[in-house]
C-alpha cells in the first residue's frame, strides 16, 4: 500500500506497459508527465479525469531534460499504459484526528516507520479502498470529488451525532460529517460506510440513530459495516476503553439484526452488516451466505468466514483426485478463527483420509491477548509458539499476516526467517478457500 513519496518523484513514470499507447509514442520509464491538454497534473484523480478524452495532448519531460509534446487519439476508456513512482502523484494527506480508538496510537515503539503513518486521503480511498474521515477536506476538495465524480469512496463515520463525533475524533471539524455525506449522495457519489463500535460511547441508541441516518442516503450509501473496537496492551495514557464480550456482542447482534429486518422490508437490502468478530465473541452462528448480498464489506471482515467456508466446500466438491502418500500439515491461525479453521480442516481430512492437519492457535503476545484476529499475528509469536512443535511437512499461513505483496510480518520478521528458525517449509495462502485447499494438496 502507498504511503508517502518524495516530491522530486512527483509525476515520474515508473513503468511503461508493453504495446501500450505510451510505449508506441516513445515514452519511457523515468520520464516525467507534465501536462495533459495544457493542464498540470496535480494528482491521480486529475490525471484520470483528463485522460478520459478521446483526443489528448501530452507534455513530457524526458530524462535528458528535453520537453516533448505528443498528440494521442484513443478510445474513451483507453489508458496510456503507464504507472507512476508515486501512485497518487501528489503527497498523501495524513490524518488530523486523535480518535479515541485509533489502532496506530496503540502500536509499540520501534516498528517500521510506514506503520505509524495515518493516511486520510480520498484518492487512496478511491484507488485502494482505504477508509477516510473527511475531517481534513477543504471546500475545494469536496467540490473536486463531486466535479470529477470520484466514486466509490469509503468513509469512517462512527457516529452521525455532531457533538459525539467531535469528541470521538478529537477534531472540531468532525461534526459536519452528515452534511458532506448528504452532498455526496445528492451528487450520486457512491459510498461505503464504516462504524468502529466502542462500548458505552457510540453504541445502543446512538448506533440506532447513526444507522438510520445513513440508510436515508441509500442507495448512494451502499452499505455500512460495524466492527468492534480493538485494544492492544500499549494503551498507556490513552482514552479508557472496554472491549466486547459474549453478552455485549449478543446485544449488538440482536440490535442490528432487528434493523436489518426493517431495511430488508423497506429497502430490499440488509444495508448494515456486522463483522465476523461479533458472532465469534457471542458464540453465535454466522448469517447465511446469501445474507451478505455479494459481500460488499469483505475488507472489513464482514462475511469473511462464510465466504471462505463456501469456497473450501466448493473446491472440495469439484476435486476428483486421490492423495496416495500421507501428508502432515500445520495451519497457524488466531484465537478468533481457531474453531472455524479446525472445523474446515476436518472436512478436508474427511475428503482426503491421507492428509492430517494440525491447527495451531497463536496467542497474540506481541499486541496483547485482547487481539485475537489472525491478520495481526507476528512472526515473533509464530516462532515462539511453534518452535518446539511437530509441524509435519509444511506450515501454511494466510497472506493477511503479511505486508501487502511482501513476505514480511508486522514485526519485520520475514517468511524466510520463519522457515529458517522453524526448519520447515512455510507456504502462504491467499485468503481464498480454493487457494487454501490447493496449498494443502500440493
C-alpha positions as CSV (number, residue, x, y, z in Angstrom):
1,X,0.0,0.0,0.0
2,X,1.2,3.5,-0.9
3,X,2.2,5.8,2.0
4,X,4.5,8.7,1.1
5,X,6.7,9.5,-1.9
6,X,9.3,12.2,-2.2
7,X,8.3,15.5,-4.0
8,X,11.0,15.1,-6.6
9,X,9.4,11.8,-7.7
10,X,6.1,13.6,-8.5
11,X,4.7,12.7,-12.0
12,X,7.7,10.5,-12.7
13,X,6.8,7.4,-14.7
14,X,7.9,4.1,-13.1
15,X,6.6,1.7,-15.7
16,X,5.5,1.7,-19.3
17,X,3.5,-1.3,-20.4
18,X,4.3,-3.4,-23.5
19,X,2.4,-2.5,-26.6
20,X,0.7,0.4,-24.8
21,X,0.0,3.9,-26.3
22,X,2.8,5.3,-24.2
23,X,5.3,2.8,-25.5
24,X,4.4,3.4,-29.1
25,X,4.9,7.1,-28.6
26,X,8.3,6.6,-27.2
27,X,7.5,7.5,-23.6
28,X,10.0,5.7,-21.2
29,X,10.5,4.9,-17.6
30,X,12.0,7.9,-15.8
31,X,10.2,10.4,-18.0
32,X,8.0,13.0,-16.2
33,X,4.4,13.7,-17.3
34,X,3.9,17.5,-17.0
35,X,0.6,18.3,-18.7
36,X,-2.5,16.8,-20.4
37,X,-4.4,19.2,-22.7
38,X,-2.4,22.1,-21.2
39,X,-3.3,21.3,-17.6
40,X,-0.7,20.5,-15.0
41,X,-1.2,17.1,-13.3
42,X,-1.5,17.7,-9.6
43,X,-2.8,14.2,-8.6
44,X,-4.0,10.9,-9.9
45,X,-7.7,12.0,-9.9
46,X,-6.9,14.9,-12.3
47,X,-4.8,12.5,-14.4
48,X,-7.7,10.0,-14.8
49,X,-10.2,12.7,-15.5
50,X,-8.1,14.5,-18.1
51,X,-7.2,11.1,-19.7
52,X,-10.8,10.3,-20.4
53,X,-11.0,12.4,-23.6
54,X,-10.6,10.6,-27.0
55,X,-8.0,13.1,-28.2
56,X,-5.4,14.4,-25.8
57,X,-2.1,16.3,-26.0
58,X,0.7,15.4,-23.7
59,X,3.7,17.4,-22.5
60,X,6.5,15.1,-21.2
61,X,9.9,16.0,-19.7
62,X,12.4,13.4,-20.9
63,X,15.2,12.0,-18.8
64,X,17.7,14.2,-20.6
65,X,15.7,17.3,-19.6
66,X,14.2,18.0,-23.0
67,X,10.5,18.7,-23.4
68,X,8.4,16.7,-25.9
69,X,4.8,17.0,-26.9
70,X,2.6,14.2,-28.2
71,X,-0.8,14.0,-29.8
72,X,-2.8,10.9,-28.9
73,X,-6.0,9.5,-30.4
74,X,-7.6,6.8,-28.2
75,X,-10.7,5.1,-27.1
76,X,-12.8,6.9,-24.4
77,X,-11.8,4.5,-21.7
78,X,-8.4,3.5,-23.0
79,X,-5.4,4.0,-20.7
80,X,-1.9,5.3,-21.7
81,X,-0.3,2.3,-20.2
82,X,1.9,3.9,-17.6
83,X,2.4,3.8,-13.8
84,X,3.9,6.5,-11.6
85,X,6.7,6.2,-8.9
86,X,4.1,7.9,-6.6
87,X,0.8,6.1,-7.3
88,X,-1.3,9.1,-6.4
89,X,1.2,11.6,-7.9
90,X,0.7,14.1,-5.0
91,X,1.7,13.6,-1.4
92,X,-0.8,11.6,0.6
93,X,-2.8,13.5,3.1
94,X,-2.3,12.4,6.7
95,X,-5.0,12.1,9.4
96,X,-5.6,15.2,11.6
97,X,-7.7,13.3,14.1
98,X,-6.9,11.9,17.5
99,X,-9.5,9.2,17.6
100,X,-10.2,7.6,21.0
101,X,-10.0,4.1,19.4
102,X,-7.1,4.7,17.0
103,X,-5.2,1.4,16.5
104,X,-2.0,3.2,15.3
105,X,-1.8,5.0,18.6
106,X,-1.7,1.6,20.3
107,X,1.3,0.3,18.4
108,X,4.6,-0.4,20.2
109,X,7.6,1.7,19.5
110,X,10.4,0.8,17.1
111,X,8.3,-0.7,14.4
112,X,8.8,0.3,10.7
113,X,8.0,3.9,10.0
114,X,5.3,3.2,7.5
115,X,3.1,1.6,10.1
116,X,2.8,4.9,12.0
117,X,1.6,6.9,9.1
118,X,-2.1,7.7,9.3
119,X,-3.4,8.3,5.8
120,X,-6.8,10.1,5.4
121,X,-6.8,10.7,1.7
122,X,-9.9,10.4,-0.6
123,X,-7.6,9.4,-3.5
124,X,-6.4,6.4,-1.6
125,X,-10.0,5.6,-0.7
126,X,-10.9,5.6,-4.4
127,X,-7.8,3.7,-5.6
128,X,-7.1,1.3,-2.8
129,X,-10.3,1.1,-0.7
130,X,-8.9,3.0,2.4
131,X,-11.4,4.5,4.8
132,X,-11.3,8.2,5.3
133,X,-12.9,10.5,7.9
134,X,-13.5,13.7,5.7
135,X,-12.2,15.9,8.5
136,X,-9.2,17.3,6.6
137,X,-11.2,18.1,3.4
138,X,-11.5,21.7,2.3
139,X,-14.5,23.0,0.3
140,X,-12.3,22.7,-2.8
141,X,-11.6,19.1,-2.0
142,X,-15.3,18.3,-1.6
143,X,-16.2,20.1,-4.8
144,X,-13.4,18.2,-6.6
145,X,-14.9,14.9,-5.6
146,X,-18.3,15.9,-6.9
147,X,-16.9,17.5,-10.1
148,X,-14.7,14.6,-11.0
149,X,-17.2,12.0,-9.8
150,X,-14.7,10.3,-7.6
151,X,-16.6,7.1,-6.7
152,X,-16.8,4.9,-4.8
153,X,-15.2,6.2,-1.6
154,X,-15.1,4.5,1.8
155,X,-15.9,6.7,4.8
156,X,-15.3,6.1,8.5
157,X,-18.5,7.5,10.0
158,X,-18.6,6.1,13.6
159,X,-21.5,8.3,14.5
160,X,-23.7,10.9,12.8
161,X,-24.2,12.8,16.1
162,X,-22.1,16.0,15.5
163,X,-21.0,16.6,19.1
164,X,-20.2,13.0,19.8
165,X,-18.2,12.7,16.6
166,X,-16.1,15.7,17.5
167,X,-15.3,14.1,20.9
168,X,-14.6,10.7,19.4
169,X,-12.2,12.0,16.7
170,X,-10.9,15.0,18.8
171,X,-11.4,17.2,15.8
172,X,-13.7,20.2,15.7
173,X,-14.4,19.7,12.0
174,X,-15.7,16.2,12.6
175,X,-19.2,17.3,13.3
176,X,-20.1,18.2,9.7
177,X,-20.0,14.6,8.5
178,X,-23.6,14.2,7.6
179,X,-23.8,17.4,5.6
180,X,-20.9,16.2,3.5
181,X,-22.4,12.8,3.1
182,X,-25.7,14.4,2.0
183,X,-23.9,16.5,-0.6
184,X,-22.1,13.4,-2.0
185,X,-25.4,11.5,-2.1
186,X,-27.2,14.3,-3.9
187,X,-24.3,14.2,-6.5
188,X,-24.7,10.4,-6.8
189,X,-21.3,9.6,-5.4
190,X,-21.3,6.0,-4.3
191,X,-20.2,5.5,-0.7
192,X,-19.4,2.7,1.8
193,X,-19.7,3.4,5.5
194,X,-17.8,2.0,8.5
195,X,-18.5,2.2,12.2
196,X,-15.9,1.3,14.8
197,X,-18.2,0.4,17.7
198,X,-17.0,1.4,21.2
199,X,-19.0,0.1,24.2
200,X,-20.7,2.9,26.1
201,X,-19.7,5.6,23.6
202,X,-21.4,5.3,20.1
203,X,-23.5,2.1,20.7
204,X,-27.1,1.4,21.7
205,X,-29.4,4.4,20.9
206,X,-26.6,6.3,19.2
207,X,-25.9,3.3,16.9
208,X,-29.6,3.1,16.0
209,X,-29.6,6.8,15.1
210,X,-26.4,6.6,13.0
211,X,-27.5,3.6,11.0
212,X,-31.0,5.1,10.4
213,X,-29.4,8.4,9.3
214,X,-27.1,6.6,6.9
215,X,-29.9,4.5,5.5
216,X,-31.6,7.7,4.3
217,X,-28.7,8.1,1.9
218,X,-29.3,4.6,0.3
219,X,-28.7,3.6,-2.5
220,X,-25.7,6.1,-2.8
221,X,-24.6,5.0,0.7
222,X,-24.4,1.4,-0.5
223,X,-23.7,-0.4,2.8
224,X,-22.4,0.1,6.3
225,X,-20.1,-2.2,8.3
226,X,-19.8,-2.3,12.1
227,X,-16.6,-3.6,13.6
228,X,-15.7,-3.8,17.3
229,X,-13.0,-1.6,18.8
230,X,-9.6,-3.3,19.1
231,X,-7.4,-2.7,22.1
232,X,-3.7,-3.6,22.4
233,X,-1.6,-3.8,25.6
234,X,0.0,-0.5,24.6
235,X,-2.8,1.9,25.7
236,X,-1.0,3.7,28.5
237,X,-2.1,7.3,28.7
238,X,-4.9,6.9,26.1
239,X,-8.6,7.2,26.4
240,X,-10.1,4.4,28.6
241,X,-12.0,1.9,26.5
242,X,-13.5,-1.5,27.1
243,X,-13.9,-4.3,24.6
244,X,-16.9,-6.5,23.7
245,X,-17.6,-9.8,25.5
246,X,-20.1,-12.5,24.8
247,X,-23.1,-10.8,26.4
248,X,-22.5,-7.3,24.9
249,X,-21.7,-8.8,21.5
250,X,-25.1,-10.7,21.6
251,X,-26.8,-7.4,22.4
252,X,-25.3,-5.7,19.4
253,X,-26.2,-8.7,17.1
254,X,-29.8,-8.5,18.2
255,X,-30.0,-4.8,17.7
256,X,-28.5,-4.9,14.2
257,X,-30.5,-7.9,13.1
258,X,-33.7,-6.1,14.1
259,X,-32.6,-3.1,11.9
260,X,-31.7,-5.5,9.0
261,X,-35.3,-6.9,9.0
262,X,-36.6,-3.3,8.7
263,X,-34.2,-2.4,5.9
264,X,-34.9,-5.7,4.0
265,X,-38.6,-4.9,4.0
266,X,-38.3,-1.2,3.2
267,X,-35.1,-1.0,1.1
268,X,-34.8,-4.6,-0.2
269,X,-31.3,-4.9,1.3
270,X,-29.8,-5.7,4.7
271,X,-27.8,-2.5,4.3
272,X,-25.9,-2.8,7.6
273,X,-23.6,-5.7,8.4
274,X,-21.6,-6.9,11.4
275,X,-18.0,-8.1,11.2
276,X,-17.4,-11.8,11.9
277,X,-15.8,-10.9,15.3
278,X,-19.2,-10.1,16.9
279,X,-20.5,-13.6,16.1
280,X,-17.3,-15.3,17.2
281,X,-17.4,-13.3,20.5
282,X,-21.1,-14.2,21.0
283,X,-20.5,-17.8,20.0
284,X,-23.4,-17.4,17.6
285,X,-23.9,-18.9,14.2
286,X,-22.9,-16.6,11.3
287,X,-25.5,-15.4,8.8
288,X,-26.1,-17.5,5.7
289,X,-24.1,-17.0,2.5
290,X,-26.9,-15.2,0.7
291,X,-27.5,-12.8,3.6
292,X,-24.2,-11.0,2.7
293,X,-25.6,-9.9,-0.7
294,X,-22.3,-10.3,-2.6
295,X,-20.1,-9.4,0.4
296,X,-19.7,-5.7,-0.1
297,X,-17.9,-5.2,3.2
298,X,-15.5,-8.2,3.0
299,X,-12.5,-6.0,3.6
300,X,-13.9,-5.1,7.0
301,X,-14.1,-8.8,7.9
302,X,-17.8,-8.9,7.2
303,X,-18.7,-12.4,6.0
304,X,-15.1,-13.4,5.5
305,X,-15.6,-16.8,7.3
306,X,-18.8,-17.6,5.5
307,X,-17.3,-16.9,2.1
308,X,-14.1,-18.8,2.9
309,X,-16.1,-21.8,4.0
310,X,-18.2,-21.7,0.9
311,X,-15.0,-21.6,-1.3
312,X,-13.5,-24.5,0.6
313,X,-16.6,-26.7,0.3
314,X,-17.0,-25.8,-3.4
315,X,-13.3,-26.6,-4.1
316,X,-13.7,-30.0,-2.4
317,X,-16.8,-30.8,-4.4
318,X,-15.0,-30.1,-7.6
319,X,-11.9,-32.1,-6.8
320,X,-11.8,-35.7,-8.0
321,X,-8.3,-36.7,-7.1
322,X,-6.6,-39.2,-4.8
323,X,-3.7,-38.4,-2.4
324,X,-1.6,-41.5,-2.4
325,X,1.1,-40.5,0.1
326,X,0.3,-39.4,3.6
327,X,0.8,-35.7,4.4
328,X,1.1,-34.0,7.8
329,X,0.4,-30.2,7.6
330,X,0.2,-27.4,10.1
331,X,-2.0,-24.3,10.0
332,X,-1.4,-21.2,12.1
333,X,-4.4,-19.0,13.0
334,X,-5.6,-16.6,15.6
335,X,-7.8,-17.3,18.5
336,X,-11.0,-16.0,16.9
337,X,-10.7,-18.3,13.9
338,X,-9.4,-21.5,15.7
339,X,-12.7,-23.3,16.0
340,X,-13.7,-22.3,12.5
341,X,-10.4,-23.4,10.9
342,X,-10.5,-26.7,12.8
343,X,-13.9,-27.5,11.5
344,X,-12.9,-26.7,8.0
345,X,-9.8,-28.8,8.2
346,X,-11.8,-31.8,9.4
347,X,-13.9,-31.5,6.2
348,X,-10.7,-31.6,4.1
349,X,-9.4,-34.6,6.1
350,X,-12.7,-36.4,5.5
351,X,-12.3,-35.9,1.8
352,X,-8.6,-36.9,1.8
353,X,-8.0,-39.5,4.5
354,X,-4.2,-39.5,3.9
355,X,-4.0,-35.8,5.0
356,X,-3.7,-34.9,8.7
357,X,-3.9,-31.2,9.6
358,X,-2.9,-29.7,12.9
359,X,-4.4,-26.2,13.6
360,X,-2.3,-24.2,15.9
361,X,-3.9,-21.2,17.8
362,X,-1.3,-18.5,18.1
363,X,-1.8,-16.2,21.1
364,X,-1.0,-12.6,20.4
365,X,1.7,-11.8,22.9
366,X,3.1,-9.0,20.7
367,X,0.0,-6.8,20.9
368,X,-1.7,-8.5,23.9
369,X,-4.3,-11.3,24.3
370,X,-7.2,-8.9,23.6
371,X,-6.1,-9.0,19.9
372,X,-7.5,-12.3,18.6
373,X,-7.6,-11.8,14.8
374,X,-5.3,-13.8,12.5
375,X,-4.2,-10.8,10.5
376,X,-2.3,-9.2,13.4
377,X,-0.2,-12.2,14.3
378,X,3.5,-11.5,14.1
379,X,6.5,-13.6,13.1
380,X,7.9,-13.4,16.7
381,X,4.8,-15.0,18.1
382,X,4.8,-17.7,15.4
383,X,8.4,-18.6,16.2
384,X,8.0,-18.6,20.0
385,X,4.9,-20.7,20.0
386,X,5.7,-23.2,17.2
387,X,9.4,-23.7,17.8
388,X,9.0,-26.9,19.7
389,X,6.0,-28.2,17.8
390,X,6.0,-31.2,15.4
391,X,4.8,-29.3,12.3
392,X,4.9,-32.1,9.8
393,X,5.7,-31.4,6.1
394,X,4.8,-27.7,5.9
395,X,3.3,-24.8,7.7
396,X,0.5,-22.8,6.0
397,X,-0.1,-19.2,6.9
398,X,-2.6,-16.8,5.4
399,X,-1.4,-13.8,3.3
400,X,-3.3,-11.4,5.7
401,X,-0.5,-11.9,8.2
402,X,2.0,-10.3,5.8
403,X,2.7,-6.8,4.4
404,X,0.8,-6.3,1.1
405,X,2.7,-8.1,-1.7
406,X,5.8,-8.6,0.6
407,X,6.7,-11.7,2.7
408,X,7.2,-9.6,5.8
409,X,5.2,-9.7,9.1
410,X,4.3,-6.7,11.1
411,X,7.4,-7.0,13.3
412,X,9.7,-7.2,10.2
413,X,10.3,-10.9,10.6
414,X,10.3,-12.4,7.1
415,X,8.9,-15.7,5.8
416,X,12.4,-16.8,5.1
417,X,13.3,-16.1,8.8
418,X,10.4,-18.2,9.9
419,X,11.4,-21.1,7.6
420,X,15.0,-21.0,8.8
421,X,14.2,-20.9,12.5
422,X,11.4,-23.4,12.5
423,X,13.2,-25.6,9.9
424,X,10.1,-26.1,7.8
425,X,8.7,-25.0,4.5
426,X,6.3,-22.1,5.0
427,X,3.5,-21.7,2.4
428,X,1.5,-18.5,2.1
429,X,-2.1,-19.0,1.2
430,X,-4.4,-16.3,-0.2
431,X,-7.5,-15.6,1.9
432,X,-9.4,-17.7,-0.6
433,X,-10.8,-21.2,0.1
434,X,-9.8,-22.7,-3.2
435,X,-6.3,-21.5,-2.9
436,X,-6.1,-22.8,0.7
437,X,-7.2,-26.3,-0.4
438,X,-4.7,-26.2,-3.3
439,X,-1.9,-25.2,-1.0
440,X,-2.7,-28.1,1.3
441,X,-2.8,-30.7,-1.5
442,X,0.4,-29.6,-3.3
